[in-house]
Amino acid sequence: MFKSSSIFTLLIFAIFISSCKKEKVVCNNNLIGSGAEQQWLNAVSGSGEESHGHFILTCVDGGFLQVGETGIYPNSAKIFVVKTDGMGQLIWKKEFGSDGNNLGNSAIEVSDGYIIAGGLYNNSTLIKLDKATGAQTWLQTADNGGTDAVEHLVETSSGFIGVGYINADDPENTFFTEGQGYLTFYDGNGNKTSGKNISSTMAQAYRVVEYNGELIIAGLTAGAEDYALLKTDLMGNTIWSKTFGGSNSDHCFAMDVGSDGSIFLSGHTLSGTENWDTYTMKIDQSGNKIWETKRGNPRGFDAQYIHDEVWDCKATADGGVIIVAGTGDEYSYSGRCEDTEDQSDVWHVYLVKLNAAGAIEWDKTYSATDGNDWAGEAIALTADGGAIIAVDNGGFGFLKVSAF
């Protein structure tokens, strides 16, 4: 169900898997502060046996748009797009592609529609949808090389610029394909006008933001070993490129830029940790790292078994950042708290709020009341000072939290 189960599981844990048993343990809650309160959770299902969101957007009308897939990748997946009102009630939902290698990776809102970025039948794809009905305005695919897809895009005065990958060595992987980073330039109708290989900087480009007429692009280096960050002009010409990380694997899946130009990167790391912990950093516009913060195991289980996997972040008005993750274990071990009966192999949504200096203001987990798995996949800020979170709960979960 969760992303690391297919690509990030470490061989060193094989010795634990065969020997560990479920056990009742004393849990030492590690949470700081009170955090935002859950207000509501609504879920929408697609035609597939399960649906998995990757991106969420707060829309101009106050509603929300979530993008991902329904069905099981790579054999039965279709792009799945859901539009709700401001209370998470369904307005429309749409699916694209027949069963197969189809990915819904992200979306942006433009004046007269939503642009969905992803891949259909192993090719990079943009789809424009009508805001009111979800009807397809246009659909454009480009064969950029091998298995390729668009992860994210920005609108420019001349059209759109998408970031993603080409020539995937692991085409059945939906999150890190070990390919080559790539930029695709489009006109206003989604027709490809040119492309640029950026594999010398990153193996997969994951997020892009335009700031002061320049592009900030974040992704992962070859082997998903380090965070990769690239600044270019709007033609894709490099201004600077940087990598960040430690002595072990560092996986960057989140990036945002604050109003003052501060660049926030987040993901998860094995560098200097017992297992995957959240790993967030602040970078200035010259590519200099200002600070970094690691945080994990919020429920206080045996840290060697716990994954804290970050998939999105948003810069906040106070100069800080909020990150969203899933937290749980993926091994045959399962700890069960003596006092709360919480089990480590039941996944929770995990939010961490950092201030402008990188200190943790609060962190909090959110979970289902029926014991099912939840994991945080994406986050968007809302007009009331809170946030909307895309939750993997077997469908497209829309979790609203209060102002913070």
C-alpha positions as CSV (number, residue, x, y, z in Angstrom):
1,M,0.0,0.0,0.0
2,F,2.8,2.4,0.9
3,K,5.5,3.6,-1.4
4,S,8.6,2.4,0.4
5,S,7.3,-1.2,0.4
6,S,8.4,-1.6,-3.2
7,I,11.5,0.5,-3.6
8,F,13.0,1.5,-0.2
9,T,12.9,-1.7,1.9
10,L,16.4,-2.4,3.2
11,L,18.0,-5.7,3.0
12,I,19.5,-5.3,6.5
13,F,16.1,-5.9,8.0
14,A,15.8,-9.4,6.7
15,I,17.4,-10.7,9.8
16,F,14.8,-9.0,11.9
17,I,11.8,-10.1,9.8
18,S,12.4,-13.8,10.5
19,S,12.9,-13.4,14.2
20,C,10.7,-10.6,15.5
21,K,7.2,-11.3,17.0
22,K,4.4,-9.0,17.8
23,E,4.8,-7.7,21.3
24,K,3.2,-5.4,23.8
25,V,5.5,-2.5,24.6
26,V,5.6,0.7,26.7
27,C,5.4,3.6,24.1
28,N,7.1,6.9,24.9
29,N,5.1,9.5,23.0
30,N,7.6,11.9,21.4
31,L,5.1,14.5,20.1
32,I,5.7,18.2,20.7
33,G,2.9,20.7,21.3
34,S,-0.8,20.3,20.6
35,G,-0.9,20.8,16.8
36,A,-3.8,21.4,14.5
37,E,-7.1,19.6,15.2
38,Q,-8.8,17.3,12.8
39,Q,-12.1,18.8,11.6
40,W,-13.4,16.3,9.1
41,L,-12.4,13.4,6.8
42,N,-14.2,12.5,3.6
43,A,-13.2,9.8,1.1
44,V,-14.0,9.2,-2.6
45,S,-13.4,5.9,-4.4
46,G,-12.7,5.2,-8.0
47,S,-13.6,2.2,-10.2
48,G,-10.4,0.3,-9.2
49,E,-10.1,-1.9,-6.1
50,E,-8.2,0.9,-4.4
51,S,-7.3,4.5,-5.2
52,H,-4.1,6.3,-4.3
53,G,-3.7,10.1,-4.3
54,H,-0.4,11.9,-4.9
55,F,-1.3,15.6,-5.0
56,I,-3.9,18.0,-3.6
57,L,-4.8,21.5,-4.5
58,T,-6.9,24.2,-2.8
59,C,-8.9,25.8,-5.6
60,V,-9.9,29.4,-6.1
61,D,-13.5,28.6,-5.5
62,G,-12.6,27.2,-2.0
63,G,-13.0,23.6,-3.0
64,F,-10.3,20.9,-3.4
65,L,-8.8,18.9,-6.3
66,Q,-7.0,15.6,-5.7
67,V,-5.0,13.7,-8.3
68,G,-3.6,10.1,-8.4
69,E,-4.7,6.7,-9.7
70,T,-7.4,4.2,-9.2
71,G,-6.5,0.5,-9.7
72,I,-3.2,-1.3,-9.1
73,Y,-0.2,0.0,-11.0
74,P,1.1,-1.1,-13.5
75,N,-1.6,-3.5,-14.7
76,S,-4.9,-1.8,-13.9
77,A,-4.2,1.8,-13.0
78,K,-6.1,4.8,-14.4
79,I,-5.5,8.5,-13.8
80,F,-8.1,9.5,-11.2
81,V,-9.1,13.2,-10.5
82,V,-11.6,14.2,-7.8
83,K,-13.1,17.7,-7.3
84,T,-14.9,18.5,-4.0
85,D,-16.4,21.5,-2.4
86,G,-14.9,23.2,0.6
87,M,-16.4,20.6,3.0
88,G,-15.0,17.7,1.0
89,Q,-18.3,16.8,-0.7
90,L,-18.0,15.3,-4.2
91,I,-18.7,17.6,-7.1
92,W,-17.2,15.4,-9.9
93,K,-14.7,12.7,-10.5
94,K,-13.0,11.6,-13.7
95,E,-10.8,8.7,-14.9
96,F,-8.4,8.6,-17.8
97,G,-6.7,5.8,-19.7
98,S,-7.6,2.1,-20.0
99,D,-6.0,-0.3,-17.5
100,G,-2.2,0.0,-17.5
101,N,0.8,2.2,-16.8
102,N,-1.2,5.4,-16.2
103,L,-0.1,8.0,-13.6
104,G,-1.8,11.1,-12.2
105,N,1.0,13.0,-10.5
106,S,-0.1,16.6,-9.9
107,A,-2.3,19.5,-11.1
108,I,-2.3,23.2,-11.4
109,E,-5.3,25.6,-11.6
110,V,-5.4,28.1,-14.6
111,S,-7.9,30.8,-15.3
112,D,-10.3,28.5,-17.2
113,G,-9.5,25.0,-16.0
114,Y,-7.2,22.5,-14.3
115,I,-4.1,21.0,-15.9
116,I,-3.4,17.4,-14.8
117,A,0.2,16.2,-15.2
118,G,1.2,12.6,-15.4
119,G,1.6,9.8,-17.9
120,L,-0.6,7.7,-20.1
121,Y,0.7,4.4,-21.6
122,N,4.3,5.2,-20.6
123,N,4.3,8.7,-22.2
124,S,4.3,12.2,-20.6
125,T,0.8,13.6,-20.5
126,L,-1.1,16.8,-19.8
127,I,-4.9,16.9,-19.6
128,K,-6.9,20.1,-19.4
129,L,-10.3,19.8,-17.5
130,D,-13.3,22.1,-17.3
131,K,-13.6,23.5,-13.8
132,A,-17.3,23.1,-13.4
133,T,-17.8,19.6,-14.9
134,G,-14.4,18.0,-15.2
135,A,-15.0,17.5,-18.9
136,Q,-11.8,17.1,-21.0
137,T,-10.8,20.2,-22.9
138,W,-7.7,18.7,-24.4
139,L,-5.3,15.8,-23.8
140,Q,-1.7,15.9,-25.1
141,T,0.9,13.2,-24.8
142,A,4.6,13.3,-25.8
143,D,7.0,10.3,-26.2
144,N,10.0,11.9,-24.6
145,G,12.0,8.6,-24.5
146,G,11.4,5.2,-23.0
147,T,9.0,5.2,-20.1
148,D,8.5,8.9,-19.2
149,A,6.1,11.1,-17.3
150,V,5.5,14.6,-16.1
151,E,5.6,14.9,-12.3
152,H,4.8,18.6,-11.9
153,L,4.4,21.8,-14.0
154,V,4.1,25.6,-13.9
155,E,2.3,28.0,-16.2
156,T,4.4,30.7,-18.0
157,S,3.5,33.5,-20.3
158,S,4.2,31.2,-23.3
159,G,2.5,28.1,-22.0
160,F,3.7,25.5,-19.5
161,I,6.9,23.9,-18.3
162,G,6.8,20.4,-17.0
163,V,9.4,18.5,-15.0
164,G,9.7,14.7,-14.7
165,Y,11.8,11.9,-16.1
166,I,12.5,9.9,-19.2
167,N,14.1,6.4,-20.0
168,A,13.0,4.9,-16.7
169,D,15.0,1.8,-15.7
170,D,12.3,0.8,-13.2
171,P,9.1,1.7,-15.1
172,E,6.8,-0.2,-12.7
173,N,7.8,2.1,-9.9
174,T,5.5,5.0,-9.4
175,F,7.8,7.2,-7.2
176,F,11.5,6.7,-8.2
177,T,12.1,5.2,-11.6
178,E,15.9,5.5,-11.9
179,G,15.6,7.4,-15.1
180,Q,16.9,10.8,-16.4
181,G,15.6,14.1,-15.2
182,Y,13.8,16.0,-18.0
183,L,12.1,19.4,-18.7
184,T,9.3,19.6,-21.3
185,F,8.2,23.0,-22.8
186,Y,4.6,23.3,-24.0
187,D,2.5,25.9,-25.7
188,G,-0.8,27.0,-24.2
189,N,-2.7,24.1,-25.7
190,G,-0.3,21.5,-24.2
191,N,1.6,20.8,-27.4
192,K,5.3,20.0,-26.8
193,T,7.6,22.7,-28.3
194,S,10.9,21.5,-26.9
195,G,12.6,19.4,-24.2
196,K,15.8,19.4,-22.2
197,N,17.6,16.6,-20.5
198,I,18.8,17.5,-16.9
199,S,20.2,14.1,-15.9
200,S,23.5,15.6,-15.1
201,T,21.8,17.2,-12.1
202,M,19.0,14.7,-11.2
203,A,17.7,11.3,-12.1
204,Q,14.1,12.4,-11.5
205,A,12.7,15.9,-11.3
206,Y,9.8,16.0,-8.9
207,R,8.7,19.6,-8.2
208,V,9.1,23.0,-9.9
209,V,8.2,26.5,-8.8
210,E,8.7,29.8,-10.7
211,Y,10.1,32.6,-8.6
212,N,11.1,36.0,-9.9
213,G,11.2,34.7,-13.5
214,E,13.4,31.7,-12.7
215,L,12.7,28.0,-12.1
216,I,13.5,26.2,-8.9
217,I,13.5,22.4,-9.6
218,A,13.8,19.7,-6.9
219,G,14.3,16.0,-7.3
220,L,16.6,13.0,-6.6
221,T,20.1,12.1,-7.7
222,A,21.0,8.8,-9.3
223,G,20.2,5.9,-7.0
224,A,18.0,8.2,-4.9
225,E,21.1,8.9,-2.8
226,D,20.7,12.7,-2.3
227,Y,18.4,15.7,-2.6
228,A,19.0,17.5,-5.9
229,L,18.2,21.2,-6.5
230,L,18.5,23.2,-9.7
231,K,17.9,26.8,-10.6
232,T,17.4,27.7,-14.2
233,D,16.1,30.5,-16.4
234,L,12.8,30.1,-18.2
235,M,14.6,28.5,-21.1
236,G,16.0,25.8,-18.9
237,N,19.6,27.2,-18.8
238,T,21.3,26.3,-15.5
239,I,22.1,29.1,-13.1
240,W,23.3,26.8,-10.3
241,S,22.8,23.2,-9.2
242,K,23.3,21.7,-5.8
243,T,23.0,18.4,-4.0
244,F,22.3,17.8,-0.3
245,G,22.4,14.8,2.0
246,G,24.4,12.7,4.3
247,S,26.3,9.4,4.3
248,N,23.3,7.2,3.5
249,S,20.2,7.4,1.3
250,D,18.2,10.7,1.2
251,H,15.0,10.8,-0.7
252,C,13.6,14.3,-1.7
253,F,9.9,14.3,-2.7
254,A,8.8,17.7,-1.4
255,M,9.6,21.3,-2.2
256,D,8.1,24.7,-1.9
257,V,9.2,28.3,-2.0
258,G,8.2,30.9,0.6
259,S,7.1,34.5,-0.2
260,D,10.6,35.7,0.7
261,G,12.3,33.3,-1.7
262,S,13.3,30.7,1.0
263,I,13.4,27.2,-0.6
264,F,12.2,24.3,1.6
265,L,13.1,20.8,0.7
266,S,11.8,17.7,2.5
267,G,11.7,13.9,2.2
268,H,13.1,11.1,4.3
269,T,16.6,9.9,5.2
270,L,18.7,7.1,6.5
271,S,21.7,9.4,7.2
272,G,22.4,9.4,10.9
273,T,19.0,7.8,11.8
274,E,17.8,4.4,13.0
275,N,15.4,4.1,10.1
276,W,13.6,6.5,7.7
277,D,13.0,9.8,9.4
278,T,11.7,13.1,8.0
279,Y,14.4,15.3,6.7
280,T,13.7,19.0,6.0
281,M,16.0,21.9,5.0
282,K,15.9,25.5,4.2
283,I,17.9,26.8,1.2
284,D,18.5,30.4,0.1
285,Q,18.2,31.7,-3.5
286,S,21.9,31.2,-4.0
287,G,21.7,27.5,-3.1
288,N,23.2,27.8,0.4
289,K,21.7,25.6,3.1
290,I,20.5,27.6,6.1
291,W,19.4,24.8,8.3
292,E,18.3,21.2,8.3
293,T,16.0,19.3,10.8
294,K,15.3,15.6,11.2
295,R,12.4,14.2,13.0
296,G,10.8,10.7,13.4
297,N,9.1,8.0,15.4
298,P,6.4,10.3,16.9
299,R,4.5,7.4,18.6
300,G,7.5,6.1,20.5
301,F,7.8,2.6,19.2
302,D,11.1,0.8,18.5
303,A,12.7,3.3,16.1
304,Q,14.6,0.6,14.1
305,Y,11.3,-0.5,12.6
306,I,9.5,2.8,12.0
307,H,9.3,4.5,8.6
308,D,8.5,8.3,8.6
309,E,8.0,9.0,4.9
310,V,7.5,12.6,3.7
311,W,5.7,13.3,0.4
312,D,4.9,17.0,0.5
313,C,5.5,20.3,2.2
314,K,4.1,23.9,2.1
315,A,5.8,27.1,3.1
316,T,3.7,29.0,5.7
317,A,3.0,32.7,6.1
318,D,5.2,32.9,9.2
319,G,8.3,32.0,7.3
320,G,8.3,28.4,8.3
321,V,7.1,25.2,6.7
322,I,4.7,22.3,7.3
323,I,5.4,18.8,6.1
324,V,3.1,15.8,5.7
325,A,4.2,12.2,6.0
326,G,3.0,8.7,6.8
327,T,4.4,6.9,9.9
328,G,4.3,3.2,10.6
329,D,6.3,0.0,10.3
330,E,6.6,-2.4,7.3
331,Y,8.1,-5.4,8.9
332,S,6.7,-8.6,10.6
333,Y,7.5,-6.9,13.9
334,S,4.5,-5.0,15.4
335,G,4.6,-3.1,18.7
336,R,1.4,-2.5,20.5
337,C,1.2,0.2,23.2
338,E,0.2,-1.1,26.6
339,D,-1.8,2.0,27.5
340,T,-3.4,3.0,24.1
341,E,-3.4,-0.3,22.2
342,D,-2.0,1.7,19.2
343,Q,-0.1,-0.7,16.9
344,S,3.0,0.4,15.0
345,D,1.9,-1.4,11.8
346,V,-1.2,0.7,11.6
347,W,-0.1,3.7,9.7
348,H,-1.0,7.3,10.7
349,V,-0.9,10.7,8.9
350,Y,2.0,12.7,10.4
351,L,2.3,16.5,10.3
352,V,5.4,18.4,11.4
353,K,5.3,22.3,11.7
354,L,8.8,24.0,11.6
355,N,9.4,27.7,12.2
356,A,11.6,30.0,10.2
357,A,14.7,28.9,12.1
358,G,14.0,25.1,11.7
359,A,12.8,24.5,15.2
360,I,9.8,22.1,15.6
361,E,6.7,24.1,16.8
362,W,4.5,21.0,16.9
363,D,4.0,17.6,15.4
364,K,0.9,15.4,15.4
365,T,-0.4,12.2,14.1
366,Y,-4.0,11.5,12.8
367,S,-5.5,8.1,12.5
368,A,-8.7,6.2,11.6
369,T,-11.0,5.2,14.4
370,D,-11.6,1.8,12.9
371,G,-7.9,0.7,12.9
372,N,-7.4,1.0,9.2
373,D,-4.2,2.5,7.7
374,W,-3.9,6.2,6.9
375,A,-0.9,7.9,5.4
376,G,-0.3,11.5,4.4
377,E,0.4,11.9,0.7
378,A,0.1,15.7,0.0
379,I,-0.9,18.9,1.7
380,A,-2.3,22.3,0.6
381,L,-3.0,25.3,2.8
382,T,-6.5,26.7,3.2
383,A,-7.9,30.2,3.5
384,D,-8.8,29.7,7.2
385,G,-5.2,29.2,8.2
386,G,-5.5,25.4,8.2
387,A,-4.7,22.7,5.7
388,I,-6.2,20.0,3.5
389,I,-4.4,16.7,3.4
390,A,-4.6,13.9,0.8
391,V,-4.8,10.7,2.8
392,D,-4.1,7.2,1.4
393,N,-6.9,5.2,3.1
394,G,-7.8,2.9,0.2
395,G,-9.6,5.8,-1.5
396,F,-8.9,9.5,-2.0
397,G,-9.1,10.7,1.6
398,F,-9.7,14.5,2.2
399,L,-8.6,15.4,5.7
400,K,-9.2,18.9,6.9
401,V,-7.3,20.3,9.9
402,S,-7.8,23.5,11.8
403,A,-5.8,26.7,11.7
404,F,-2.4,26.5,13.2
